[in-house]
Amino acid sequence: MSARTPQKTLPPETARFAVVFPDLDAHETEVRPAEVADIPALGVRDRASITLMSGANAGQFFSLEKNEAMIGRDVDADIRLEDAGISRRHARIQNAGEGRYVLEDLGSSNGTYIGGKPVRRHELTTGDRIQFGPRTLMRFALLDEAEELLQRQLFESSIRDALTGAFNKAYMTERLEAELAHARRHKSALAVLVFDLDEFKKTNDVHGHLVGDLVLRTVAQRVHTLIRVEDVFARFGGEEFVVLIRGTSDGVRLAERIRAGVEELEIVTEGVRVKATVSVGVASLAELEPNAEASDLLHEADTRLLNAKRAGRNQVCST
């Protein structure tokens, strides 16, 4: 039997969160059944899909499960694409049976293209690149179950913050541009909340970064329970978060719910109680100049966040 390797002593901060297996040899690796991925076996490629290859949602995956899928900007489109260059009812893909799928342009203003050539009707094959209008590019494919699952996972990991599960900054930045254009085109309301955790550096300094991460995860989980399905919630960096609210100029009500919801949290680890509060800045598109950009909306909300901090923290500021 090989000699046991002495166990290393973990720092107290790390040891509280570690799971140690003292009876393993240094060269041994324990694989527990719960950690083994349930990977589907390779199968028949009979799952039709198209994947977005451009824009804010590049990598987004759409299954073509219905006999017919309409593509366009219309709210009732099966595959809705937020691009001003796409018609409301731009094109459709029909299941023609026996693994055959047919793309048909519906008289769109800016056309549908395969390999750069305009088409009215085209039988799709795996790998076909479809361009809708001047900017939106998608790829058609027939996949098996494992490939379909992988595509979904890759897209989710590309737009999510790994620690909190909120969207990441890159996704929010591009999404805000698209939502601003949508709001102006439809003359609808749009508001942004920017908030961060009060005195978060002190939490990290006193309790350590692992506890800080726990606080961030817990706060994000709480916010997810308070926002609407259509709201977009992202971690913008460090302890700063952004919520994009579509269809309303009154972000103060949601901001107050988030502030109060975080203040009520009970965060306890190893007998240590950690208190969290947030300061929130609120701004709406209606308050800005007609030619204002997405960055201006964020800047205004961020300025009001700083005002909330100066006013004593754990507050909402909308002016």
Buried (B, 14 or more C-beta within 10 A) or exposed (E): EEEEEEEEEEEEEEEBBEEEEEEEEEEEEEEEEEEEEEEEEEEEBEBBBBBBBEBBBBBBBBBBEEEEBBBBBBEEBBBBBBBBBBBBBBBBBBBEEEEEBBBBBBEBEBBBBBEEEEBEEBEBEEEBEBBBBEBBBBBBBBBBBEBBBBBBEEBEEBBBBEEBBBBBBEBBBBBBBBBBBBBBEEEBBBBBBBBBBBBBEEBBEEBBEBBBBBBBBBBBEBBEEBBEEEBBBBBBEEBBBBBBBBEBBEBBEBBBBBBBBBEEBEBEBEEEEBEBBBBBBBBBBEBBEEEBEBEBBBBBBBEBBBBBBEEEEBBBBBE
